[in-house]
Amino acid sequence: MRFNRLDLNLLVILDKLLAEESVSRVAQQLNMTQSAVSNALRRLREYFDDELFVQVGRRMVPTPFAEMLGAQVRDTLVELERISTSRAGFEPATEERNFTVITSDYAFLVFVAEVVRRLRERAPGIRIRTVLTTENAAEHLRQGVADFLIVPEKRTVEEYPREPLFKDDFVCVCWQDNPKIGDSIALEQYLNLEHVGTSMGPTKVPHIDDELLAGRGFRRNITVYAPNFTLVADAVVGTDRIATMHRRSANIWAKRLPLRLLELPIQLGGFTQMLQWHKHRSSDPGMAWMRTFMRDVAAGMDQSVK
């Protein structure tokens, strides 16, 4: 297909080149020969009258013009995908479709798992793929790699639509037979005891509980780091360590493991988990149905986190 003498298929190749900065990797991803990708790049250079990429070592570094084109090309491809998948309506009972959701293991445990269970009854042909939240989550949403993003409100992306799903707060968790802790825990004891924390991703971005504590001038004595939220409870059992967990997930784990839940000796406040999606896909009937479905599942959750 051509538009203003531009073969729109070339935009797919340009988008991949901007992401990979390598002709060979793009050729492999698109199941093309390297010479075909190189020829496509030549045609793009002729059309836009710009080098687009400059070879620096083994990398193909985009020119300023190519970088400027990048966001526009990605938005165009997302819109074309939306148009190509548009239908007059969406019939959940018979529809077959894949949705990718970027979320944390915590949100999967307390929310997405319930979404998946209910989809089995309402829309058995819908398949859900989840991807763990990373620092590139917003970029994945922009590129159309993911359909939805579920994150705390303070981690939302300003440019995309959002709506609240559910609220949560934090609770102290310890082993049921922890000899150092009684029916409650004082602030001094909370700060002095060893903690199990989380450390996820290469940049080790502080989590909300750490930020809330730091904002009040406190710091935990973390001696064990779990690679994700759902392993924290296991690391507490059989030790005298404690952990600060999301209340909803702590309630779930307390039914599976010998744990005790204690109110924190300091008020950290709570947070709201938000749902986001690409603005160009707001009118997609399937996306609209999934948003409503997830909103209904969230509404059915006990909105009191106590």
Phi, psi and omega per residue, in radians:
M1 nan 2.399 -3.119
R2 -2.083 2.576 3.066
F3 -2.477 2.118 -3.059
N4 0.902 0.767 3.117
R5 1.209 0.106 3.125
L6 -1.763 2.168 3.033
D7 -1.224 1.983 -3.064
L8 -1.128 -0.371 3.068
N9 -1.093 -0.467 3.129
L10 -1.160 -0.460 3.132
L11 -1.159 -0.591 3.085
V12 -1.085 -0.758 3.141
I13 -1.179 -0.729 3.107
L14 -1.070 -0.745 3.127
D15 -1.051 -0.759 3.132
K16 -1.185 -0.688 3.119
L17 -1.109 -0.666 3.110
L18 -1.147 -0.573 -3.127
A19 -1.399 -0.682 -3.005
E20 -1.731 -0.486 -3.101
E21 0.945 0.678 -3.116
S22 -2.761 2.157 3.105
V23 -1.129 -0.739 -3.082
S24 -1.126 -0.734 -3.136
R25 -1.189 -0.676 3.104
V26 -1.132 -0.736 3.113
A27 -1.032 -0.743 3.140
Q28 -1.142 -0.765 -3.109
Q29 -1.144 -0.668 -3.076
L30 -1.651 0.080 -3.138
N31 0.984 0.826 3.109
M32 -2.137 2.887 3.019
T33 -1.417 2.739 3.120
Q34 -1.108 -0.611 3.137
S35 -1.157 -0.601 3.117
A36 -1.175 -0.698 3.106
V37 -1.165 -0.735 3.115
S38 -1.083 -0.682 3.111
N39 -1.151 -0.676 3.098
A40 -1.114 -0.704 3.116
L41 -1.116 -0.679 3.108
R42 -1.063 -0.751 3.141
R43 -1.155 -0.659 3.095
L44 -1.123 -0.712 3.129
R45 -1.113 -0.698 3.129
E46 -1.157 -0.740 -3.081
Y47 -1.165 -0.809 -3.065
F48 -1.555 -0.119 -3.138
D49 0.947 0.829 3.128
D50 -2.640 2.596 3.136
E51 -1.111 -0.530 3.137
L52 1.198 -0.821 3.130
F53 -2.400 2.485 3.081
V54 -2.108 2.290 -3.129
Q55 -1.284 2.107 3.068
V56 -2.226 1.784 -3.031
G57 1.137 -2.197 3.108
R58 -1.640 -0.045 -3.101
R59 -1.703 2.628 2.993
M60 -1.837 1.801 -3.055
V61 -1.519 2.196 -3.129
P62 -1.195 2.512 3.051
T63 -1.284 2.879 3.081
P64 -0.963 -0.647 3.129
F65 -1.150 -0.724 3.122
A66 -1.117 -0.698 3.105
E67 -1.113 -0.663 3.102
M68 -1.139 -0.665 3.126
L69 -1.191 -0.513 -2.976
G70 -0.886 -0.950 -3.099
A71 -1.112 -0.670 -3.139
Q72 -1.160 -0.718 3.124
V73 -1.111 -0.785 -3.126
R74 -1.096 -0.766 3.116
D75 -1.102 -0.675 3.117
T76 -1.108 -0.768 -3.133
L77 -1.162 -0.676 3.088
V78 -1.092 -0.735 3.136
E79 -1.165 -0.697 3.095
L80 -1.116 -0.667 3.092
E81 -1.128 -0.715 3.125
R82 -1.073 -0.763 -3.138
I83 -1.126 -0.750 -3.074
S84 -1.202 -0.422 -3.131
T85 -1.785 0.049 -3.113
S86 -1.201 2.486 3.070
R87 -2.331 2.825 -3.141
A88 -1.108 -0.525 -3.137
G89 -2.690 -3.069 3.139
F90 -2.378 2.045 -3.140
E91 -1.845 1.700 -3.036
P92 -1.030 -0.557 -3.082
A93 -1.193 -0.467 -3.065
T94 -2.078 -0.203 -3.071
E95 -1.203 2.474 3.006
E96 -2.075 2.058 -3.055
R97 -2.781 2.620 3.096
N98 -1.835 2.431 3.022
F99 -2.226 2.349 3.100
T100 -1.879 2.253 -3.097
V101 -2.112 2.156 3.022
I102 -1.568 2.153 -3.085
T103 -2.747 3.072 3.082
S104 -1.655 2.857 3.076
D105 -1.123 -0.525 3.081
Y106 -1.090 -0.904 -3.114
A107 -1.147 -0.541 3.071
F108 -1.128 -0.795 -3.103
L109 -1.072 -0.841 -2.984
V110 -1.588 -0.279 -3.052
F111 -2.347 -0.985 -3.032
V112 -1.090 -0.631 3.120
A113 -1.032 -0.666 3.100
E114 -1.232 -0.631 3.059
V115 -1.037 -0.803 -3.129
V116 -1.091 -0.732 3.141
R117 -1.084 -0.759 -3.096
R118 -1.301 -0.525 3.077
L119 -1.085 -0.572 -3.131
R120 -0.984 -0.590 -3.132
E121 -1.520 -0.752 -3.027
R122 -1.482 -0.682 -3.038
A123 -2.498 1.303 -3.043
P124 -1.114 -0.312 -3.127
G125 -1.528 -0.063 3.140
I126 -1.539 2.299 3.134
R127 -1.997 2.353 -3.116
I128 -1.928 2.208 3.025
R129 -1.984 2.198 3.124
T130 -1.886 2.508 3.111
V131 -2.207 2.294 -3.128
L132 -1.122 2.446 3.137
T133 -1.022 2.334 3.044
T134 -2.317 3.095 3.089
E135 -1.141 -0.293 -3.115
N136 -1.669 0.225 -3.064
A137 -0.996 -0.771 -3.128
A138 -1.095 -0.683 3.134
E139 -1.153 -0.685 3.110
H140 -1.109 -0.660 3.099
L141 -1.165 -0.757 -3.132
R142 -1.112 -0.659 -3.099
Q143 -1.401 -0.093 -3.117
G144 1.399 0.150 3.095
V145 -1.169 -0.577 3.133
A146 -2.148 2.658 3.113
D147 -1.604 -0.669 -3.082
F148 -2.344 2.688 3.074
L149 -2.246 2.223 3.083
I150 -2.043 1.965 -3.066
V151 -2.532 2.838 3.007
P152 -1.084 2.688 -3.051
E153 -0.957 -0.689 -3.094
K154 -1.298 -0.109 3.092
R155 -1.830 0.090 -3.108
T156 -1.205 2.818 -3.138
V157 -1.729 2.149 -2.975
E158 -0.991 -0.635 -2.968
E159 -1.409 -0.139 -3.054
Y160 -1.920 2.636 3.089
P161 -1.046 2.708 -3.141
R162 -2.629 2.718 2.987
E163 -2.644 2.598 -3.087
P164 -1.296 2.538 3.078
L165 -1.876 -1.091 -3.119
F166 -2.707 2.859 3.137
K167 -1.869 2.759 3.063
D168 -2.706 2.902 3.003
D169 -2.498 -2.800 -3.000
F170 -2.121 2.687 -3.132
V171 -2.501 2.683 3.078
C172 -1.527 2.394 -3.107
V173 -2.177 2.393 3.067
C174 -2.475 2.881 3.057
W175 -1.106 2.488 -3.115
Q176 -0.954 -0.614 -3.103
D177 -1.831 0.413 3.110
N178 -1.061 2.050 -3.048
P179 -1.299 -0.230 -3.051
K180 -1.610 -0.136 -3.007
I181 -2.160 2.321 3.097
G182 -1.621 -2.425 -3.100
D183 -1.421 -0.214 3.115
S184 -2.597 3.004 -3.116
I185 -2.340 2.286 3.129
A186 -1.491 2.806 -3.091
L187 -1.046 -0.799 -3.126
E188 -1.055 -0.747 3.122
Q189 -1.152 -0.715 3.132
Y190 -1.040 -0.726 -3.102
L191 -1.340 -0.508 -3.077
N192 -1.487 -0.539 -3.131
L193 -1.172 2.709 3.080
E194 -1.296 2.474 -3.091
H195 -2.045 2.709 2.910
V196 -1.793 2.173 3.124
G197 -2.061 -2.957 3.103
T198 -2.190 2.579 3.104
S199 -2.511 1.761 -3.018
M200 -2.133 2.421 3.084
G201 1.430 2.802 -3.078
P202 -1.183 -0.463 -3.077
T203 -1.597 -0.162 3.110
K204 0.898 0.878 3.123
V205 -1.107 2.284 -3.137
P206 -1.032 2.502 3.121
H207 -1.527 2.930 -2.987
I208 -1.038 -0.692 -3.135
D209 -1.106 -0.686 3.083
D210 -1.097 -0.749 -3.127
E211 -1.132 -0.708 3.140
L212 -1.159 -0.702 3.094
L213 -1.143 -0.807 -3.130
A214 -1.069 -0.624 3.125
G215 -1.139 -0.333 3.095
R216 -1.802 0.134 3.072
G217 1.455 0.332 -3.116
F218 -2.031 2.699 3.106
R219 -2.497 2.323 -3.121
R220 -1.407 2.714 3.078
N221 -1.620 1.349 -3.075
I222 -1.454 2.117 -3.140
T223 -2.000 -0.212 3.096
V224 -2.355 2.287 3.095
Y225 -1.973 2.176 3.044
A226 -1.594 2.614 -3.094
P227 -1.336 -0.171 3.050
N228 -2.750 3.009 -3.059
F229 -1.131 -0.687 -2.987
T230 -1.289 -0.173 3.108
L231 -1.679 -0.110 -3.102
V232 -1.080 -0.794 -3.093
A233 -1.047 -0.737 3.124
D234 -1.070 -0.611 -3.098
A235 -1.299 -0.263 3.121
V236 -1.502 -0.660 -3.055
V237 -1.032 2.323 3.103
G238 1.436 0.136 -3.126
T239 -2.278 3.024 3.045
D240 -1.725 0.258 3.074
R241 -1.383 2.816 3.056
I242 -2.187 3.004 3.112
A243 -2.582 2.705 3.011
T244 -1.854 2.045 -3.049
M245 -2.172 2.785 2.970
H246 -1.081 2.363 -3.052
R247 -1.060 -0.739 -3.103
R248 -1.083 -0.760 3.133
S249 -1.247 -0.618 3.107
A250 -1.084 -0.692 3.103
N251 -1.087 -0.660 3.113
I252 -1.180 -0.820 -3.102
W253 -1.204 -0.490 3.118
A254 -1.170 -0.339 3.073
K255 -1.489 -0.221 -3.073
R256 -1.938 -0.424 -3.057
L257 -2.284 2.750 3.114
P258 -1.311 1.447 -3.071
L259 -2.150 2.712 2.972
R260 -2.097 2.483 3.112
L261 -1.920 2.270 -3.128
L262 -2.188 2.500 3.058
E263 -1.162 2.445 3.125
L264 -1.149 2.563 3.133
P265 -1.372 0.023 3.112
I266 -2.450 2.431 -3.125
Q267 -1.387 1.963 3.122
L268 -1.643 -0.253 -3.054
G269 1.412 -3.088 -3.115
G270 -2.130 -2.909 3.135
F271 -2.661 2.882 3.134
T272 -2.077 2.268 3.041
Q273 -1.455 2.289 -3.046
M274 -1.998 2.648 3.051
L275 -1.866 2.284 3.088
Q276 -2.255 2.736 3.121
W277 -2.671 2.936 -3.123
H278 -1.273 2.360 -3.079
K279 -1.052 -0.517 -3.116
H280 -1.302 -0.170 -3.089
R281 -1.931 0.253 -3.118
S282 -1.087 -0.579 -3.080
S283 -1.624 0.008 3.081
D284 -1.124 2.118 -3.086
P285 -1.010 -0.689 3.129
G286 -1.160 -0.751 3.105
M287 -1.117 -0.729 3.140
A288 -1.101 -0.709 3.125
W289 -1.126 -0.759 -3.139
M290 -1.121 -0.676 3.102
R291 -1.066 -0.796 3.122
T292 -1.115 -0.722 -3.130
F293 -1.090 -0.820 3.141
M294 -1.151 -0.627 3.098
R295 -1.117 -0.684 3.124
D296 -1.180 -0.693 3.095
V297 -1.086 -0.770 3.140
A298 -1.104 -0.677 -3.140
A299 -1.135 -0.488 3.127
G300 -1.387 -0.204 3.075
M301 -1.292 2.676 3.072
D302 -1.171 1.871 -3.073
Q303 -1.210 -0.269 2.992
S304 -1.451 2.176 -3.093
V305 -1.570 0.068 3.097
K306 -1.340 nan nan
